[in-house]
Every structure is written in structure tokens, then in C-alpha cells.
Amino acid sequence: MHRIPTSDFSPGKVLARSVYTPSGELLLPEGTRLTERLRPVLTEWGVTEICVEDERSGHTKAAAVPKGTAGPEPVRLAYSRAVSLVAKGMGELRQGRPVSWRRLGEESGELAMTVAFEPGILEYLHRLHCGEDYTFEHSVKVGVLAALLAKWLGLAFTDQVEVAVAAVLHDAGKALVPPEILSKPGRLTPEEFEAAKAHSTAGYDLLAAEYGPDALPPRVALEHHERMDGRGYPRGLQGREALLASRIVAVADVYDAMTSDRVYQRGQPEYAVLAHLRESGFSQLDPRVTRAFVERLVYRTLGRLVRLSNGQLGRVVLVNAQEPGRPIVAVGNSLIDLRQHRDLSLVG
């Protein structure tokens, strides 16, 4: 660990100590991997020095991500390979051919873990695309996010791997849902919605036949749409009746679904999705799981250019994990705290 002037840091270095504002609020937590957009944030708050990890201590510097690309080539290849495996398996099932779900889960889950633990993956995960159907890419991205979330919750490495495998297979049942329903651009009819919801039980049946009825992959396929308030499906489980892995996948599933572009909607801004997750953590999603997820991701919005509802452009200089959608925004020489100005909001 060594101390350097803020002006001298280079992207990829990792904070060895948390950085706080003059009033004592957490600005950047220990372990944050620095990016160029965080430099003006530190400057705005008068931070002149920071403590960073010594690269010789074993911390790996994040690979640089050129503009217009989505991560290092090995990561893109691992991601594409995982998506291809899911696409092939679900495609074969649709054609009535047998599928080895255990082999598919092990291979694609291992690839998802490779992607998940690439330094800086959250900076470009949303930009990883390989031209496949949304369902296939969504399955892999949920696997990546669920693996990270399992790690943040302190689960053992073997458990992280099991969660990644189950997460990649969580939508296996969608192979049995008519494609025209999954890709319909408009609102589903009540009958179509019921057919879409049936993917949970269909996935359970497919995976239980190979893994056994109580194994993690079939249980996650069955339970990832259950909610803490009992308003989920298919069984209306309440509280922690669903497995922890299922509650982890539920958070990853909602986040990726809301931030992704689909045929019937554009992906929402990350700050809006994090705010939704924070609110859902009080009733629908597991609060402990949601909190761990939001607190890790919310700091990535620091330094971003945003537009306020009054038309002004500004830069996010401080975020609050309790209200991710209401950060402090620097507009010119002024700081606007959206927690205090409830008449304003972020619109882009």
C-alpha cells in the first residue's frame, strides 16, 4: 500500500483505504478499482491524496478497455462460448433432441465464473453481446452477476460455483415456451402471460430429471420468480422459504432484465434500476442480498454525466446507497443534492 497524489493515479489501481467526504460520508469504498471518470469526483471533493494497493502485493491491474469494445479478448471469448452452449442446448430441446443439462451447466457455469472474476467486469458487462437471442445472453449474464453476488455475500468458492451453474440454467424452461411469446413486442395476453410463467415449472421438471428434485439447479429454476411478500410464482413462497441461491438469482435476474434492451423495451439507466432494487428490497427481494448488490454497484455511477428533469446537465459526485436514484450532482459551480430537491430527478 502506498499514498499517491490524486492527480497521479492511473486507471486500474485499487483503493487500499476508503475515501470519505469532509462531512464524513463514504465517497469511495476500499477495494474500488479506479477509472478515469472518478478523477474529477475526487477533485470535486478536495481529495488530494489516496492510498492504493501496491501492485507487487498480488493485486492484478485491470486490463484497459478501449473505447467501443467490451473487455479483453479472453473475456469476450469465454462469454461468447458460454452463450453458444446455452443456445445450443435450448435449441436442441426445442427440436426434441436430448440435452445433458449437467454437462451444459458445468461448462457454461465455469465460463461464467471466468467472466465474473475478470477485474473490472462490471464496467463493460452490459456491453458484452454476441448477437444471440436475448434469453441465451441473459442466462449467462445472470450467471456472472449471481456468481459475483455470492462472493460479495461471503459464500465459499464452491458455493459460488454452484450458484453460477444454477443461475446459467435458471431459464432452461423457456426452451419450451413458444418463441413468439418470448419475443412478442407488445403486451402479453393473460393466456400468453400464463404460458410464459410456466417456464419456472418446466425448467424444474427438465433439471430435476437429471439432477434430482432437491438439487440446486432445479430449485433455482423453480423459485427465481418467488418474492419475499408471497406475490411471486409459481408457489407463492414467502420470506426465506426459497433457497438463498434462488434469492440471489432473483436479484441478478431483475437487474439484467431491467438494464437490457429487449424487443419491447429499451434498457433503463443503471441508477434507476438500482433505485428500484433498493425499494424492492423492502418487500419483494431479499433485503440482505439486495443491499449487498446495490452497495457494490451504486458507486459505479460516480462521475457519470446525467441530465436533470429541469434540463440541466451535470456530473454525479456523490451517491447514497439508501437512495441510489438521488445522488449529489455538480452543475457548473453548484452542487445539487437530489435528496433535498425532491422536485428534481434524473432523466438520462
Residue frames as qw, qx, qy, qz and C-alpha x, y, z in Angstrom:
[[0.000, 0.888, 0.460, 0.000, 0.00, 0.00, 0.00],
 [0.426, -0.118, 0.000, 0.897, 1.27, 3.47, -0.81],
 [0.104, 0.806, 0.367, -0.453, -0.04, 7.03, -0.85],
 [0.412, 0.184, 0.445, 0.774, -0.14, 8.98, -4.11],
 [0.174, 0.297, 0.061, -0.937, -1.46, 12.39, -5.20],
 [0.592, 0.481, 0.556, -0.331, -4.96, 12.11, -6.64],
 [0.449, 0.770, -0.195, -0.410, -3.76, 13.73, -9.85],
 [0.072, 0.566, -0.798, -0.196, -1.20, 10.94, -10.36],
 [0.649, 0.007, 0.735, -0.194, -3.42, 7.87, -10.19],
 [0.255, 0.249, -0.709, -0.608, -3.79, 5.73, -13.29],
 [0.813, -0.024, -0.071, -0.578, -6.91, 3.73, -14.20],
 [0.815, 0.110, -0.569, 0.002, -6.77, 0.21, -12.86],
 [0.194, 0.276, -0.696, 0.634, -5.27, 0.98, -9.47],
 [0.557, -0.509, -0.640, -0.142, -7.22, -0.23, -6.43],
 [0.268, -0.728, 0.214, -0.593, -8.01, 1.84, -3.34],
 [0.497, 0.050, -0.779, 0.379, -6.32, 0.40, -0.25],
 [0.066, -0.327, -0.624, 0.706, -8.39, 2.63, 2.07],
 [0.125, 0.755, 0.634, 0.110, -11.87, 4.07, 1.76],
 [0.197, 0.173, 0.051, 0.964, -12.20, 7.75, 0.81],
 [0.106, -0.687, -0.663, 0.278, -14.61, 9.99, 2.74],
 [0.121, 0.782, 0.227, 0.568, -16.06, 13.45, 2.14],
 [0.138, 0.373, -0.422, 0.815, -15.15, 16.29, 4.55],
 [0.585, -0.352, 0.132, -0.718, -18.51, 15.69, 6.29],
 [0.388, -0.289, 0.837, -0.255, -17.70, 12.03, 6.87],
 [0.851, 0.308, 0.203, -0.373, -19.85, 10.38, 4.19],
 [0.675, -0.131, 0.636, 0.351, -18.34, 7.47, 2.29],
 [0.369, 0.688, -0.265, -0.566, -17.24, 8.66, -1.15],
 [0.707, 0.387, -0.563, -0.182, -15.44, 5.55, -2.45],
 [0.869, -0.432, 0.198, -0.140, -15.12, 2.26, -0.56],
 [0.311, -0.565, 0.743, 0.177, -11.89, 0.36, -0.08],
 [0.565, 0.093, 0.804, 0.163, -11.35, -2.03, -2.99],
 [0.505, 0.786, 0.202, -0.295, -12.74, 0.35, -5.64],
 [0.658, 0.076, 0.426, 0.616, -10.90, -0.04, -8.93],
 [0.006, 0.683, 0.030, -0.730, -10.18, 3.48, -10.15],
 [0.528, 0.524, 0.537, 0.396, -11.28, 4.67, -13.57],
 [0.291, 0.191, 0.130, 0.929, -10.68, 7.95, -15.37],
 [0.259, -0.636, -0.400, -0.607, -14.22, 9.18, -14.66],
 [0.630, -0.648, -0.386, 0.186, -13.53, 9.07, -10.90],
 [0.522, 0.052, -0.119, 0.843, -10.69, 11.60, -11.13],
 [0.086, -0.459, -0.101, -0.878, -12.99, 14.66, -11.31],
 [0.657, -0.597, -0.400, -0.226, -15.12, 13.21, -8.50],
 [0.720, -0.341, -0.285, 0.533, -12.12, 13.11, -6.18],
 [0.311, 0.196, 0.023, 0.930, -11.12, 16.60, -7.30],
 [0.310, -0.614, -0.348, -0.637, -14.64, 17.98, -6.72],
 [0.715, -0.644, -0.262, -0.073, -14.47, 16.84, -3.10],
 [0.084, -0.891, 0.384, -0.225, -10.99, 18.22, -2.50],
 [0.928, -0.274, 0.223, 0.120, -9.30, 14.83, -2.12],
 [0.205, 0.866, -0.441, -0.112, -5.61, 15.46, -2.74],
 [0.064, 0.448, -0.891, 0.025, -4.15, 12.08, -1.79],
 [0.909, -0.075, -0.064, -0.404, -5.35, 8.47, -1.90],
 [0.412, -0.444, 0.795, -0.018, -3.97, 5.15, -0.71],
 [0.807, 0.350, -0.291, -0.376, -3.69, 2.49, -3.41],
 [0.942, -0.197, 0.266, 0.057, -2.64, -1.13, -3.37],
 [0.123, -0.647, 0.662, 0.358, 0.94, -1.89, -4.28],
 [0.802, 0.363, -0.296, -0.370, 0.79, -3.94, -7.49],
 [0.356, 0.411, -0.824, 0.157, 3.56, -6.13, -6.13],
 [0.415, -0.193, 0.676, -0.577, 1.22, -7.26, -3.33],
 [0.227, 0.128, 0.962, 0.085, -0.55, -9.58, -5.71],
 [0.419, 0.638, 0.414, -0.496, -3.43, -7.41, -6.87],
 [0.495, 0.234, 0.625, 0.557, -3.92, -7.68, -10.61],
 [0.096, 0.382, -0.064, -0.917, -4.27, -4.49, -12.57],
 [0.616, 0.537, 0.497, -0.292, -7.45, -4.34, -14.61],
 [0.487, 0.171, 0.572, 0.637, -6.98, -4.72, -18.33],
 [0.120, 0.354, -0.045, -0.926, -7.60, -1.49, -20.19],
 [0.439, 0.530, 0.725, -0.028, -10.90, -1.41, -22.06],
 [0.169, -0.035, 0.370, 0.913, -10.57, 0.55, -25.31],
 [0.432, 0.356, 0.199, -0.805, -13.49, 2.71, -26.39],
 [0.664, 0.329, -0.335, -0.582, -16.03, 0.86, -28.45],
 [0.504, 0.153, -0.850, -0.008, -15.00, -2.58, -27.20],
 [0.751, -0.491, -0.012, -0.441, -16.35, -4.78, -24.46],
 [0.755, -0.538, 0.373, -0.043, -13.49, -6.10, -22.41],
 [0.159, -0.557, 0.767, 0.275, -10.35, -8.15, -23.11],
 [0.577, 0.259, -0.618, -0.466, -10.49, -10.76, -25.87],
 [0.226, 0.030, -0.959, 0.171, -10.32, -13.79, -23.48],
 [0.262, 0.254, 0.616, -0.698, -13.37, -12.49, -21.63],
 [0.561, 0.360, -0.161, -0.727, -15.33, -11.92, -24.83],
 [0.471, 0.225, -0.815, -0.252, -14.45, -15.43, -25.99],
 [0.049, -0.077, -0.912, 0.399, -15.47, -17.02, -22.68],
 [0.400, 0.326, 0.363, -0.776, -18.73, -15.09, -22.71],
 [0.572, 0.357, -0.401, -0.620, -19.50, -16.00, -26.34],
 [0.337, 0.143, -0.930, -0.038, -18.67, -19.64, -25.70],
 [0.130, 0.181, 0.800, -0.558, -21.00, -19.77, -22.69],
 [0.509, 0.383, 0.116, -0.763, -23.83, -18.14, -24.65],
 [0.503, 0.323, -0.664, -0.449, -23.28, -20.56, -27.53],
 [0.138, 0.017, -0.972, 0.190, -23.54, -23.53, -25.16],
 [0.306, 0.328, 0.601, -0.662, -26.83, -22.27, -23.72],
 [0.520, 0.436, -0.198, -0.707, -28.17, -21.51, -27.21],
 [0.385, 0.243, -0.850, -0.265, -27.20, -24.96, -28.48],
 [0.004, 0.098, 0.932, -0.349, -28.75, -26.77, -25.51],
 [0.380, 0.423, 0.454, -0.687, -32.04, -24.88, -25.60],
 [0.473, 0.437, -0.417, -0.641, -32.14, -25.13, -29.39],
 [0.256, 0.128, -0.950, -0.125, -31.72, -28.90, -29.28],
 [0.173, 0.260, 0.810, -0.496, -34.50, -29.18, -26.71],
 [0.459, 0.465, 0.091, -0.751, -36.83, -27.18, -28.95],
 [0.519, 0.382, -0.612, -0.459, -36.09, -29.67, -31.73],
 [0.928, -0.176, -0.018, -0.328, -36.92, -32.62, -29.49],
 [0.699, 0.362, -0.550, 0.277, -33.34, -33.77, -29.00],
 [0.751, -0.548, -0.298, 0.219, -31.92, -34.91, -25.64],
 [0.142, 0.825, -0.267, 0.477, -29.86, -32.39, -23.67],
 [0.707, -0.196, -0.496, 0.465, -27.24, -33.11, -21.00],
 [0.204, -0.918, -0.102, -0.324, -28.12, -30.31, -18.58],
 [0.733, -0.616, 0.086, 0.275, -25.42, -31.33, -16.13],
 [0.681, 0.055, 0.265, 0.680, -22.70, -31.04, -18.75],
 [0.175, 0.737, 0.282, 0.589, -24.18, -27.79, -20.10],
 [0.438, -0.886, -0.103, -0.115, -24.35, -26.35, -16.59],
 [0.759, -0.457, 0.138, 0.442, -20.80, -27.31, -15.67],
 [0.587, 0.220, 0.301, 0.719, -19.25, -25.98, -18.87],
 [0.057, 0.748, 0.265, 0.605, -21.23, -22.75, -19.11],
 [0.555, -0.821, -0.133, -0.001, -21.04, -22.16, -15.35],
 [0.736, -0.300, 0.122, 0.595, -17.25, -22.44, -15.44],
 [0.384, 0.413, 0.294, 0.772, -17.12, -19.93, -18.29],
 [0.239, -0.856, -0.275, -0.366, -19.45, -17.58, -16.39],
 [0.677, -0.671, -0.037, 0.300, -17.07, -17.73, -13.43],
 [0.635, 0.048, 0.214, 0.741, -14.18, -16.87, -15.73],
 [0.105, 0.653, 0.297, 0.688, -16.06, -13.77, -16.88],
 [0.473, -0.822, -0.290, -0.127, -17.25, -12.84, -13.38],
 [0.664, -0.648, 0.039, 0.371, -13.80, -12.62, -11.84],
 [0.555, 0.425, 0.148, 0.699, -12.17, -10.64, -14.62],
 [0.263, -0.438, -0.277, 0.814, -11.04, -7.36, -12.97],
 [0.131, 0.314, -0.101, -0.935, -13.35, -4.52, -13.91],
 [0.090, 0.276, 0.897, 0.335, -16.03, -6.77, -15.45],
 [0.076, 0.709, 0.618, -0.331, -18.87, -4.57, -14.18],
 [0.010, -0.583, 0.162, 0.796, -17.55, -1.70, -16.30],
 [0.299, 0.344, -0.570, -0.683, -18.40, -3.50, -19.52],
 [0.286, 0.138, 0.943, -0.103, -20.64, -6.48, -18.77],
 [0.453, 0.623, 0.440, -0.461, -23.67, -4.64, -20.19],
 [0.366, 0.718, -0.340, -0.486, -21.75, -4.11, -23.43],
 [0.231, -0.236, 0.923, 0.198, -20.93, -7.78, -23.98],
 [0.745, 0.392, 0.201, -0.500, -23.01, -9.01, -26.91],
 [0.288, -0.259, 0.834, 0.393, -22.55, -11.83, -29.37],
 [0.383, 0.158, -0.475, -0.777, -25.69, -11.48, -31.48],
 [0.187, -0.184, -0.965, -0.017, -27.63, -14.33, -29.90],
 [0.403, -0.630, -0.531, -0.398, -31.22, -14.36, -28.67],
 [0.241, -0.667, 0.283, -0.646, -31.81, -12.26, -25.53],
 [0.884, -0.398, 0.013, -0.246, -32.76, -15.34, -23.48],
 [0.911, 0.098, -0.199, 0.348, -29.40, -17.01, -24.09],
 [0.356, 0.494, -0.290, 0.738, -27.29, -13.94, -23.32],
 [0.495, -0.621, 0.107, -0.599, -29.47, -13.12, -20.31],
 [0.947, -0.280, -0.157, -0.017, -28.84, -16.59, -18.87],
 [0.753, 0.167, -0.246, 0.587, -25.08, -16.09, -18.97],
 [0.063, 0.566, -0.185, 0.801, -25.16, -12.54, -17.63],
 [0.702, -0.568, 0.005, -0.429, -27.33, -13.65, -14.73],
 [0.937, -0.115, -0.212, 0.252, -24.77, -16.39, -14.10],
 [0.489, 0.382, -0.237, 0.748, -21.98, -13.80, -13.98],
 [0.250, -0.591, 0.121, -0.757, -23.89, -11.43, -11.69],
 [0.852, -0.443, -0.117, -0.254, -25.07, -14.22, -9.39],
 [0.845, 0.035, -0.291, 0.448, -21.50, -15.50, -9.01],
 [0.233, 0.446, -0.241, 0.830, -20.32, -12.02, -8.04],
 [0.522, -0.556, 0.014, -0.647, -23.20, -11.57, -5.62],
 [0.926, -0.282, -0.251, 0.022, -22.49, -14.93, -4.00],
 [0.647, 0.183, -0.308, 0.673, -18.90, -13.78, -3.49],
 [0.056, -0.511, 0.142, -0.846, -19.99, -10.43, -2.02],
 [0.733, -0.495, -0.080, -0.460, -22.23, -12.28, 0.43],
 [0.261, -0.616, 0.707, -0.231, -19.24, -14.28, 1.65],
 [0.968, 0.050, 0.118, -0.217, -20.24, -17.67, 0.29],
 [0.621, -0.390, 0.602, 0.316, -17.48, -20.28, -0.07],
 [0.143, 0.467, -0.589, -0.644, -15.92, -20.60, -3.52],
 [0.060, 0.110, 0.972, 0.199, -17.53, -23.99, -4.14],
 [0.196, 0.630, 0.657, -0.364, -20.91, -22.43, -3.34],
 [0.171, 0.655, -0.165, -0.717, -20.18, -19.56, -5.70],
 [0.056, 0.210, -0.836, -0.505, -19.60, -22.09, -8.48],
 [0.098, 0.372, 0.922, -0.051, -22.85, -23.91, -7.68],
 [0.196, 0.707, 0.352, -0.581, -24.77, -20.63, -7.74],
 [0.129, 0.527, -0.462, -0.702, -23.21, -19.72, -11.11],
 [0.007, 0.026, 0.947, 0.321, -24.22, -23.09, -12.60],
 [0.115, 0.556, 0.787, -0.243, -27.78, -22.83, -11.28],
 [0.138, 0.690, 0.098, -0.704, -28.04, -19.22, -12.46],
 [0.085, 0.335, -0.659, -0.668, -26.98, -20.03, -16.02],
 [0.113, -0.192, -0.942, -0.253, -29.68, -22.73, -16.12],
 [0.175, 0.293, 0.591, -0.731, -32.39, -20.72, -14.37],
 [0.528, 0.443, 0.005, -0.724, -34.36, -20.09, -17.59],
 [0.140, -0.145, 0.931, 0.304, -33.96, -23.57, -19.09],
 [0.338, 0.463, 0.788, -0.224, -37.74, -23.91, -19.18],
 [0.305, 0.680, -0.018, -0.667, -38.03, -21.06, -21.66],
 [0.007, -0.255, 0.831, 0.494, -36.94, -23.52, -24.33],
 [0.070, 0.360, 0.929, 0.058, -40.47, -24.94, -24.04],
 [0.188, 0.694, 0.354, -0.598, -42.23, -21.57, -24.24],
 [0.597, 0.643, 0.403, 0.259, -43.31, -20.63, -27.80],
 [0.491, -0.055, 0.095, 0.864, -40.69, -18.22, -29.25],
 [0.009, 0.577, 0.385, 0.720, -43.41, -15.88, -30.49],
 [0.505, -0.799, -0.324, -0.053, -44.43, -15.29, -26.86],
 [0.675, -0.440, -0.036, 0.591, -40.88, -14.68, -25.65],
 [0.364, -0.041, 0.277, 0.888, -40.19, -12.20, -28.46],
 [0.067, 0.773, 0.592, 0.219, -43.58, -10.53, -28.67],
 [0.288, 0.287, -0.077, 0.910, -43.04, -6.75, -28.90],
 [0.374, -0.502, -0.101, -0.774, -46.34, -5.81, -27.23],
 [0.464, -0.320, 0.576, -0.592, -48.14, -6.63, -24.01],
 [0.148, 0.006, -0.984, -0.096, -48.88, -10.33, -23.47],
 [0.632, -0.356, -0.328, -0.605, -52.45, -11.51, -23.21],
 [0.640, -0.477, 0.446, -0.406, -53.43, -13.21, -19.92],
 [0.989, 0.090, 0.107, -0.050, -53.12, -16.59, -21.65],
 [0.666, 0.584, -0.298, 0.355, -49.70, -15.76, -23.07],
 [0.154, -0.712, 0.481, -0.488, -48.52, -14.48, -19.70],
 [0.845, -0.307, 0.354, -0.259, -49.51, -17.77, -18.04],
 [0.934, 0.325, -0.043, 0.144, -47.65, -19.67, -20.77],
 [0.361, 0.710, -0.399, 0.454, -44.55, -17.53, -20.16],
 [0.463, -0.613, 0.455, -0.450, -44.75, -18.05, -16.39],
 [0.985, -0.068, 0.070, -0.142, -44.84, -21.81, -16.93],
 [0.607, 0.588, -0.477, 0.241, -41.11, -21.72, -17.72],
 [0.272, -0.599, 0.607, -0.446, -40.37, -21.98, -13.99],
 [0.819, -0.126, 0.483, -0.284, -42.08, -25.34, -13.51],
 [0.871, 0.483, -0.091, -0.019, -40.96, -26.54, -16.94],
 [0.302, 0.711, -0.564, 0.292, -37.35, -25.74, -16.04],
 [0.516, -0.445, 0.624, -0.382, -37.71, -27.54, -12.74],
 [0.933, 0.124, 0.268, -0.205, -39.03, -30.67, -14.43],
 [0.723, 0.622, -0.280, 0.107, -36.23, -30.66, -17.01],
 [0.158, 0.664, -0.616, 0.393, -33.43, -30.19, -14.50],
 [0.648, -0.367, 0.516, -0.424, -34.89, -32.38, -11.74],
 [0.964, 0.219, -0.012, -0.147, -34.96, -35.33, -14.14],
 [0.718, 0.473, -0.374, 0.347, -31.16, -35.16, -14.34],
 [0.111, 0.530, -0.524, 0.657, -30.04, -33.52, -11.11],
 [0.320, -0.331, -0.825, 0.327, -32.71, -34.84, -8.75],
 [0.157, -0.791, -0.501, -0.315, -35.69, -32.96, -7.28],
 [0.469, -0.845, -0.156, 0.203, -33.85, -31.26, -4.40],
 [0.667, 0.002, 0.131, 0.733, -30.67, -30.20, -6.24],
 [0.131, -0.557, -0.087, 0.815, -29.79, -26.53, -6.59],
 [0.005, -0.071, 0.539, 0.839, -30.32, -26.05, -10.36],
 [0.189, -0.472, -0.774, -0.379, -33.93, -27.32, -10.47],
 [0.271, -0.674, -0.543, 0.421, -34.82, -25.48, -7.26],
 [0.141, -0.435, 0.084, 0.885, -33.45, -22.19, -8.62],
 [0.060, -0.149, -0.678, -0.717, -35.28, -22.70, -11.93],
 [0.267, -0.583, -0.761, -0.102, -38.48, -23.17, -9.93],
 [0.377, -0.713, -0.440, 0.394, -38.01, -20.41, -7.36],
 [0.406, -0.047, 0.075, 0.909, -36.28, -17.45, -9.07],
 [0.149, -0.445, -0.327, -0.820, -39.61, -15.64, -9.55],
 [0.498, -0.623, -0.587, 0.141, -40.76, -16.12, -5.95],
 [0.069, 0.648, -0.117, 0.750, -40.92, -12.96, -3.86],
 [0.186, 0.070, -0.716, 0.669, -40.50, -12.21, -0.16],
 [0.401, 0.027, 0.286, -0.870, -44.08, -10.90, 0.15],
 [0.472, 0.182, 0.847, -0.161, -45.56, -14.10, -1.29],
 [0.537, 0.669, 0.156, -0.489, -46.68, -12.46, -4.54],
 [0.087, 0.521, -0.730, -0.434, -44.26, -14.34, -6.76],
 [0.915, 0.186, -0.010, -0.358, -44.79, -17.56, -8.67],
 [0.484, -0.201, -0.651, -0.549, -45.30, -20.46, -9.10],
 [0.515, -0.334, -0.770, 0.174, -45.85, -21.41, -5.43],
 [0.280, -0.820, -0.113, -0.486, -46.25, -18.04, -3.71],
 [0.725, -0.203, -0.433, 0.496, -43.39, -18.70, -1.26],
 [0.206, -0.946, -0.053, -0.244, -42.82, -16.10, 1.45],
 [0.464, -0.812, 0.353, 0.028, -39.75, -14.76, 3.21],
 [0.006, 0.621, -0.771, -0.143, -36.84, -17.14, 3.11],
 [0.855, 0.091, 0.461, -0.220, -38.81, -20.21, 2.09],
 [0.768, 0.625, -0.126, 0.064, -36.98, -20.02, -1.24],
 [0.850, -0.138, -0.026, 0.507, -33.33, -21.05, -1.24],
 [0.258, -0.764, 0.126, 0.578, -30.66, -18.38, -0.79],
 [0.355, -0.091, 0.642, 0.673, -29.37, -19.22, -4.28],
 [0.168, 0.639, 0.688, 0.299, -32.84, -18.57, -5.67],
 [0.137, -0.923, -0.254, 0.255, -32.97, -15.21, -3.89],
 [0.366, -0.517, 0.381, 0.673, -29.54, -14.32, -5.28],
 [0.292, 0.193, 0.725, 0.593, -30.58, -15.22, -8.82],
 [0.075, 0.810, 0.581, -0.015, -33.82, -13.24, -8.40],
 [0.163, -0.851, 0.022, 0.498, -31.83, -10.03, -7.82],
 [0.304, -0.327, 0.611, 0.653, -29.42, -10.70, -10.70],
 [0.272, 0.435, 0.798, 0.316, -32.35, -11.63, -12.96],
 [0.056, 0.895, 0.409, -0.167, -34.27, -8.41, -12.26],
 [0.230, -0.741, 0.230, 0.587, -31.18, -6.21, -12.66],
 [0.288, -0.153, 0.703, 0.632, -30.15, -7.65, -16.02],
 [0.222, 0.582, 0.756, 0.200, -33.72, -7.73, -17.35],
 [0.004, -0.915, -0.310, 0.258, -34.27, -4.07, -16.47],
 [0.198, -0.736, 0.324, 0.561, -30.94, -2.78, -17.81],
 [0.399, -0.036, 0.769, 0.499, -31.03, -4.77, -21.09],
 [0.414, 0.318, -0.259, -0.813, -32.54, -3.72, -24.41],
 [0.394, 0.179, 0.901, -0.021, -35.32, -6.07, -25.47],
 [0.119, 0.341, 0.688, 0.629, -37.78, -6.18, -28.37],
 [0.210, -0.758, -0.565, -0.249, -40.48, -4.48, -26.30],
 [0.336, -0.938, -0.071, 0.053, -38.44, -2.04, -24.21],
 [0.434, 0.677, -0.392, 0.447, -35.18, -0.14, -24.00],
 [0.663, -0.211, -0.537, 0.477, -32.93, -0.87, -21.07],
 [0.287, -0.933, -0.177, -0.126, -33.33, 1.53, -18.16],
 [0.211, 0.745, -0.454, 0.441, -30.45, 3.63, -16.74],
 [0.592, 0.001, -0.728, 0.346, -28.48, 1.84, -14.06],
 [0.016, -0.117, 0.494, -0.862, -29.22, 4.41, -11.35],
 [0.631, -0.119, -0.074, -0.763, -32.98, 3.95, -11.93],
 [0.808, -0.031, -0.575, -0.129, -32.67, 0.17, -11.74],
 [0.412, 0.081, -0.684, 0.597, -30.60, 0.33, -8.56],
 [0.299, -0.142, 0.294, -0.897, -33.22, 2.62, -7.03],
 [0.780, -0.087, -0.305, -0.539, -35.92, 0.10, -7.99],
 [0.711, 0.027, -0.677, 0.187, -33.93, -2.75, -6.46],
 [0.124, 0.155, -0.576, 0.793, -33.37, -0.78, -3.27],
 [0.542, -0.115, 0.126, -0.823, -37.13, -0.22, -2.96],
 [0.827, 0.004, -0.459, -0.325, -37.92, -3.84, -3.87],
 [0.451, 0.204, -0.764, 0.415, -35.56, -4.99, -1.13],
 [0.289, -0.175, 0.494, -0.801, -38.11, -3.88, 1.44],
 [0.732, 0.107, 0.320, -0.592, -40.86, -6.23, 0.21],
 [0.879, 0.381, -0.113, -0.264, -40.18, -8.34, -2.85],
 [0.722, 0.436, -0.474, 0.255, -36.49, -9.20, -2.90],
 [0.773, -0.402, -0.326, 0.366, -34.30, -10.40, -0.05],
 [0.085, -0.994, 0.038, -0.061, -33.12, -7.20, 1.70],
 [0.604, -0.607, 0.411, 0.313, -29.71, -8.58, 2.66],
 [0.674, 0.186, 0.539, 0.471, -29.00, -9.81, -0.85],
 [0.302, 0.852, 0.312, 0.292, -30.31, -6.65, -2.45],
 [0.285, -0.943, 0.124, 0.120, -28.31, -4.41, -0.13],
 [0.656, -0.376, 0.482, 0.443, -25.07, -6.24, -0.93],
 [0.563, 0.435, 0.525, 0.466, -25.76, -5.88, -4.64],
 [0.118, 0.944, 0.233, 0.201, -26.81, -2.23, -4.62],
 [0.416, -0.862, 0.181, 0.225, -23.97, -1.10, -2.38],
 [0.653, -0.194, 0.506, 0.529, -21.40, -2.66, -4.72],
 [0.443, 0.478, 0.547, 0.525, -22.88, -1.27, -7.92],
 [0.007, -0.942, -0.328, 0.067, -24.06, 2.14, -6.79],
 [0.365, -0.737, 0.218, 0.525, -20.56, 3.60, -6.63],
 [0.523, 0.112, 0.592, 0.602, -20.03, 2.88, -10.32],
 [0.213, 0.834, 0.457, 0.224, -22.37, 5.75, -11.15],
 [0.349, -0.782, 0.022, 0.517, -19.87, 8.25, -9.70],
 [0.266, -0.417, 0.455, 0.740, -18.51, 10.64, -12.27],
 [0.322, 0.402, 0.768, 0.381, -21.21, 9.97, -14.86],
 [0.121, 0.026, -0.152, -0.981, -22.76, 12.78, -16.86],
 [0.071, 0.487, 0.861, -0.130, -26.51, 12.98, -16.24],
 [0.108, -0.364, -0.300, -0.875, -29.46, 15.14, -17.23],
 [0.092, 0.234, 0.678, -0.691, -31.84, 16.56, -14.64],
 [0.203, 0.610, 0.765, 0.034, -35.59, 16.85, -15.13],
 [0.069, 0.879, 0.157, -0.444, -35.19, 20.64, -15.48],
 [0.684, 0.722, 0.007, 0.108, -32.92, 20.13, -18.49],
 [0.119, -0.871, 0.476, -0.022, -29.61, 20.88, -16.78],
 [0.867, 0.251, -0.401, 0.158, -26.57, 18.66, -17.38],
 [0.383, -0.780, 0.428, -0.249, -24.34, 17.66, -14.51],
 [0.557, 0.326, -0.751, 0.142, -21.94, 15.07, -13.14],
 [0.813, -0.511, -0.243, -0.133, -22.64, 12.66, -10.28],
 [0.228, 0.636, -0.550, 0.490, -20.21, 13.45, -7.45],
 [0.171, -0.206, 0.815, -0.513, -21.72, 11.54, -4.51],
 [0.598, -0.195, -0.623, -0.464, -24.16, 8.66, -4.27],
 [0.447, -0.301, 0.576, -0.614, -26.20, 7.40, -1.36],
 [0.144, 0.022, -0.981, -0.127, -26.82, 3.66, -1.12],
 [0.215, 0.380, 0.736, -0.517, -30.13, 4.39, 0.63],
 [0.484, 0.744, 0.292, -0.355, -31.39, 6.39, -2.38],
 [0.587, -0.097, 0.527, 0.607, -29.30, 5.45, -5.42],
 [0.329, 0.639, 0.536, 0.442, -31.55, 7.44, -7.74],
 [0.109, -0.973, -0.135, -0.155, -30.95, 10.69, -5.82],
 [0.745, -0.061, -0.116, 0.654, -27.23, 11.45, -5.85],
 [0.135, -0.830, -0.002, 0.542, -25.46, 14.78, -5.44],
 [0.662, 0.524, 0.353, 0.403, -24.90, 16.28, -8.88],
 [0.307, -0.494, 0.104, 0.807, -22.41, 19.00, -9.79],
 [0.411, 0.755, 0.449, 0.244, -23.98, 21.51, -12.19],
 [0.240, 0.837, -0.113, 0.479, -21.48, 24.19, -13.08],
 [0.201, 0.413, -0.599, 0.656, -20.13, 25.51, -9.77],
 [0.596, -0.317, 0.262, -0.690, -23.15, 24.30, -7.77],
 [0.108, 0.044, -0.990, 0.085, -23.87, 21.02, -6.02],
 [0.633, -0.167, -0.124, -0.746, -27.48, 19.82, -6.14],
 [0.134, -0.091, 0.943, -0.291, -28.47, 17.18, -3.60],
 [0.451, -0.166, -0.597, -0.643, -31.46, 15.40, -5.11],
 [0.372, -0.356, -0.814, 0.268, -32.39, 14.06, -1.69],
 [0.070, -0.437, -0.368, 0.818, -33.14, 17.64, -0.70],
 [0.322, 0.322, -0.248, -0.855, -34.58, 18.76, -4.06],
 [0.458, 0.196, 0.859, -0.115, -37.45, 16.28, -4.41],
 [0.525, 0.703, 0.185, -0.442, -38.90, 18.32, -7.27],
 [0.358, 0.683, -0.566, -0.291, -35.94, 17.30, -9.45],
 [0.894, -0.093, 0.438, -0.016, -34.96, 13.87, -10.72],
 [0.214, -0.409, 0.715, 0.525, -32.54, 12.21, -13.12],
 [0.741, 0.487, 0.205, -0.414, -33.95, 11.64, -16.58],
 [0.863, 0.487, -0.056, 0.121, -30.93, 10.43, -18.51]]
